Amino acid sequence: MQTTRIAAAAALLAAALAAPCADAREADPPPRFRLFPNPSPAPPAPAGESADAARKEPPKKRFWLAAGELAGIEALSWGFNHFAADESYADISWRSLQNNLRAGFTFDTDKFATNQIGHGFGGAYYFNAARSNGFTFWESGLFTMVGSAIWEIAGETQGPSWNDLINTTLGGTVTGESTYRLSQMLLDDRSRGGARVLREAAAGLVNPVQLLTRVLTGDAWTVRAERGVAVEPSTFVATLDAGWRADDSSGRMHPDQGFFRASIRYGDPFDRAVSRPFDAFDLDLELTSPSTDLLTRGEVRGLLGGWDLDPGSKGWRHVLGVFMDFDYTNDDTHVFSSQSFRFGLLSMRPLGKGTELRTEALGAVLPLAALGNDHLPESAGLVGRAYDYGPGAAVTAAARVRRDGRDLATLAYSVFWVHTSNGIGRNAAVQSFRAEGRLPVSGPLAAGGSWTWESRLTTYDDHPTVRADSSEWRAFVSWMFR
């Protein structure tokens, strides 16, 4: 699982550097190989025809190939654990299968990173076994759940766990769809020679299961008159930030750190009506050093559906949106992760000269959240890990001024509540506020800084209540790709 987590993290980082390929409506053959052009909006549907009908027919569903790839992923994972890593939990048998079925689902004691990001990114492989074989977003999510359940019951001697099933299914669906869409942007069935090899390799790094599918079906080298099955966003912006962060949290191991952040904004709910899940999503990855774990933050926020309340308006526009999210933070002091569903109002008003004001007010439901606790020795002795599990809820609000794709100023506030269902805590409430600014320097280059305040209040049944406040400063340089 450690290998899977590292490979998945590297693949998502590669996605931030691999910007979209040539426009799908470009003349055939494409005049030149372009890795960083602006994607164009989908052409309007003909009169009397819906946008969905104007799209190409969906690819043929290949159930047996999808099922075979999913089984192969399971077998490969087990083989690595059993033969290469020599893990005792991989010594499966009919008896271990029977024991797992009798025991039923519970919560496991694996490391935070393994449970919260390893299973989520690993689930993306299950998801793309189906997605790359013609299945829809929701159908692929079902494949992910089935693949996770099979692994939990039959792939290990450890009893099946609720947290793995939820993290793999929901986290795998979110990360799987985002990697699927990013890899699709790189592919072009019209290309040949070195350009074709580069595209297939880059897409395979982002989405290895899709590369396997294309090799097995021959799509990896078949040249066609059309680009192929491509899912392009209405807009695409990638930003790379590098700089310094200082945190005043008590007991922090590394108060001063360097960080690298890769952010992707794929699509925009205000550009056109959203008819398919993840027509718009945001992805953020952050690497920090020195730190216990190099990957300290990962977020994917995908729009499942949006309803434009003011179509054609030249003033304020409002969209009701429903989102599916994945959150992971593990920077030695702040330990939190969840899969969640958000819903609420997005608003936008043009301010002139390519500048606009955007606001959002959202509520969220967290089916399962993981939150670090304060009494580590007691927690390790009682539940075998240093964090608690439980459902939760959240409220978030944000306002930003955006010009030509770059967020010049951002104010964001959030508060979330978690009720512990497995762990030593009782309830927790975490508030945070962030102010960030960016000053354009020249072209895509900008300089920026931010300040974040966080306050956490955690109550316990058998231990003292703990309130922890902290603040963080950042300074960074930023490079934007469009």
N, C-alpha and C positions, 0 to 999 in steps of 0.2 A: 504493500500500500504506500510505503514511503516513496518507492520509485514512481508509482502512478501519480502521486501528489506533485513530485518535482517535475515530471514530464508535463503534467497538465498546466502547472504554473508557467513553465517555459513556453508552452504552446500559446497561452493567452497573452503573454508578453510579446511573443512574435506577432500576434494579431495587431497589437498596438503599433508595430513598426511597419506592418504590411498593409498599406492603404489600398483603396479599391482599384480595380482594374478598369480597362477602357469601357466606355459607354456601350450598353447592350444594343443600341440602335445605330451604332457606327457602321459605316460601309464595310462590306466584306471583300477582301480581307482587311483587317485593321491596318491603317497606314503605318503605325509604329507601336512598339511596346511601351505602354505607360503604366507605371505602378502607382502614381499619385495624382490622378485627375479628379475633378469634381464629378461625382455621380449625378445623373440627371433624374428629374422626377419621371415617374411612369407617364406615358402618353395618355391623354384623356380618352375615356371610352367614347366610341361613336354614339351619335344621338340615339337615344332609346335603349342603349346597352349599358349594363352595370359595369363597374370597374372590374369586378371579379370575372365577368364573362369576357372582358377584353383581354384578360391575361391568357397565356398559353394553357393548354390542357395540362393538368398535373401529371407527373411521371407515373408510370405503371408501378403498382405496389408489388414488391417481391417478398412475400411472406417468408418463404423457406430460406431465402438467402439471409434475410434479416434475423430469423431465428437461429440459423447456423452461425452467423457472426456473433450473436449474443452468447450462444453456447461456447464458442471458441474463446471469447473474452473471459468467460468464467473458468474454462479449463486452463487457459494461460495463466491467469491469476493464481489458481490453485497450484499449478505446476511450479511456478516461481516460489511460492511460499513453502511448498513441500520439499522440492529438490535443491533449489538455490539458497533460500534463506533458512531451511531446516527448522521451520517453525512447528512447534508441537501441536498448535491448533489446526494445522493442515493435515493431521493424521486421521482423516475421515474414514468412516466405515458405515455399514448398515446400522450398527449399534448406535453410533453417534447421531445418525439421522433420526432413529427412533427416539433417542433421548431428547433431541431438540424439539421434536414434535410434541413429546409429553410435557416438556418444561414450559413451552409457550414463550411469548415475547416478554422481555424485561428491559432494563437499561444496563449498558456495559460500562467498563471502567477504562477504556482506551484513552490515549493522550488526546488533548484538546484539538491539536492540529489534525490528527488522524481522523477523528470523528467529524470535525466540523468543516474541514476543507478537503481532506482526502476522499471521503465518501461522496461529497458533492461533485468534485471534479471527476472522480471515477465513474459516477453515475452518468456523466456526459457520454461515456463510451457506449453504455447501454442505449441511451437515447439516440445516438447517431447511427447505431446499428439499424434502427428502424427509419430514422429521418432520411438517411442517405439512400434508402431503398424505397422511397416514394410515399412514406406514411406522413400524416399530418402532425402538427404540433401536439395535439391532445392524444392521438394514437401512439405517438412515440413516448409520451409521458407514461402511458399504460405499460408499454414495453419496459420502461425503466423500473416501474414498480414491480413487475413480474420478475425481472432480472435480479433486483435487490432481494426479493422474497426468497427466490431459489438459492441465492448465495447465503442468506442468513440461516436457512434451514439445512442446506446440504453442503455448503462450501467450507464450513468450519466446525470444529468440535465444540466451540463456545456456543452457548445458547443464543438464539436469535434476539436481537435488540430493537426496541421501538425507535431509538434515536438513529440507528443506522438506516432503518427502513425509510424514515421520514427524510433524513438528510440526503440519502442517495436518490430518492424519488424526486423530491422537490428541488434540491440543489442540482441534481443531474439534469432535470428538465430546463432549469434556468440557464445553467452554464452550457448545456448541450445545444440549445437553440441559438445562443449567442455565438458559439464557435461555428455552428453550421452556417449561419448567415455570413460571418466574416470569411469563412473559407469559400463560400459560393461567390463572393465578390472577386476572388482571385482567379477563378477558373474561367477559361475561354476555349471552347472546343474548336474555334476557328484557327487558333494559333498553332505554329509548327516549330520544329527545331529547338534551339536553346530557349526561346521564349516560352515554349510549351513545357519544357522540363522545369524551368524556373517556376512557372505558375503551379504546376502539379506538386512540386516539392514544397513550395510555400504554403499552399492549401493543405497539404498533408501534415505539415508541422502544426498548423492550427487545429486540424481535425483528422487525426490518424485513421479513424474508422472509415471516414468517407474515402480516403485514399485506398484503403483495402477494398472497398466496394467498387471503386472505379477500376482497379486492377483486375478484380475478378470478373467484371462485366466487359472489360475492354474499353471502357470510356476514357481511360487515362491516355490512350494514344489514338483514339478514333478522331479524325478530322471531319467536321461537319460545316455546312453552310451557315448554320445558326450558332450563336454562342453557347446554347445549351440551357439547362435549367439554372437560371440565375435569379437570385433574390436581391434586388438592389434597393438601397434606401433612397429617400427623397433628398436627404443631405447626409454628409459624413464629415465629421471633424475629429481629428486625433491631436492630443496635446501631451507633450512630454515635459515634466517638471523635474528639476534637480536642485537640491539645496540643503539647508540645515534646519533642524528642529530642536527646540529646547523645551523640556517638560519639568514642572516643579513638583510632580507627584512624590509623596514621601516614600522613601525606600526604593526609589527607581534605580535600577542597575546602571543605566546609561542615560544620564540627564541630557547629554548633548549627542546628537546623532546626525548622520547624513542620510538623505532619503532620495529615492527616485520613484516618480509616479507616472504611470501611463494611463491616460484617460481617453475613452472613445465615446463619442455621441453619434449614434446611428439612427438616422431618421428624425422626424420632428412631428409630433401630433398636430401641430398647427399648419403643416404644409398641405395635408390632404386628409380625407376621411380614413381612419384606420380600420381596416376590415379583417386583418389577420394578427394573431398574437406576435408580438415583438417586431412589428413594423417600425417601432421606435424603442430603443433601449439605450441605457448608459452603462458603461463598464469602467471600473477603476481598479488598478492594481498598484500596490505600493511595496517597494523593497526598502529595508532600513538596515543600517549598519553603524556601530556594533549593536547586535540584538541577538537574543536567544534563537529566534527564527528569522531567516532572511525575508520571507514573505510575511509582512505584518498586517496587511489589509487587502481585502478583496471585496468588491461590491458589483453586483449586476442588478439593474432595475429595469424590468421590461414591461412595456405597456401591453396588456392583454386586449384591451378594447377602449375606444374613445368615442365620445359623442359630441360633435361640434354644436354648441348652442347658438352661435352667431355666424353662420356661414356667409361669406361675402362682406362682412363688416369691415370698415376701414378704421374703426376705433378699437375699443376693447373687444377682445374675443375670449370666449370661455369654452373649455372642454371638460366634460366629465370623464374621468379616467379610472380604470381599474388596472392595477399593476401586480406583478409577481416578482419578488425580490429575493436576493441572496446577500447576506451581510456576514463579514468575517473581520474581526479585529483581534490581534494578539501581539501587542508590542511591549510585553513584559509587565506592564501595569494595567492597561485596559484590555480585558479579556471578555469578549462578547461575540456571539454569533447567532444567527437565526435565519429561517426561511419564513417569508411573510407575504401577505396579500394586502396591498394598499388600495384606497379608494378616496376620491375627492375631486376638488376643482382645480384646474389649471387655467391661468389667465395670462393674456399677453396684450400689450398696447404698444404700437409703434411710436417712437419718439422723434423720428426723422434721421436722415443721413445714415441709414443702415443700423440705427440704434433702436432698441426696444426694451421695455420693462416686462419682466416675467415674474409671476407669483404663483405659489401653490399652497394649498391647505388640504392636508390629507390625514385620514385616519388609517390605522393598520391593525390587522389581526395576525398574531404570531402563533402558529400551531405548536411550535416547539422552539424555545430559545435556550441557549447555554450561556451562563454568566458566572464569571469567576467569583469565589467567595473569599472571606477574610480570615477564616480559621483553618489554615491549610493542614496542620497536623491532625486536627480532629476530623476534618473532611476526608483526608487520606485513610484514616483508620476506620471510619464508619462506612463510606461509600466507595473508597478506592480511587478517588480522583479529586482535583482541586476546584471543581466547578459544579454548578447545579443545573438541573434541567426543569423546565416548566413552560406552560403556555403564557402568552402575554398579549398586550395591546400597546398601541403607540399613537401619538399625535405629532405631526410634523408640519412646519410652515417655513417658507423660504421666499425671498425676493432677490432678484438679480437684474443688473443692467447688462445687456449683451449688445455688442457691436461687431458686425461682420463675423459672427460665429464665436467671438471670444467674450467670456464673462469678465467684465471690467470690475464689477463690485457685486459681492454676494453676502447676504445676511441669512442665516438659517438657525432655526430653533427646533428642538425635538425633545420629547419626553416619552419614555416607555416604562411600562410596569410588567413585572414578571412574578408569577406565583409559582413557587417551587413545588414540583410534584415528585422529584427524585433528587435528594441532596440534603444538606443540613440547614439551609436557609428556609425562611418562611415567605417573605415578600421582598421585592426590591423595586426601587424607583430611580431612574437615571435621567437627569436633565443635561442638555448640552446646548451651547450657543457658539456659533462660528461667524466671524467676520473676515472676509478675504477680499483683497484688491489686486488688480493687475494693471500695470502701466505699459502700454505698447512702446517699444524702443525703436525697432526698425523691421518692417515687413512682418514675418512670422515670429520674431523675437520679442519677448516681453519680460518684465521683472515684476515680482509680486511678493506679497507677505500676507500672513493671516494670524489671527488670535482665536483660540478656542478655550472655552470654559466648560468644565463638566463637574457635576455633583451627583454622587450616588449614595442612596440611603438603603441599607439592607438590614432587615430584622431577622432574628433567629429565635427558635423555640428554646434552645438550651444554651445559647451563647449571647454575649452582649451585642446590642445593636451597634452598627458601625456606619458613620458618615464619612465619606472620602471626597474631598474637593481637590481639583487640579486645574491648571491652565497650561497652555502650550503656545509657543511662538514659533513662526516659520518665516524663513526668507528663502526665495528661490528664483531661478531663471526659468523661463518657459518658452517652448517652441511649438508652434501650431501648424498642423498639416490639414489641408482641405482638399 
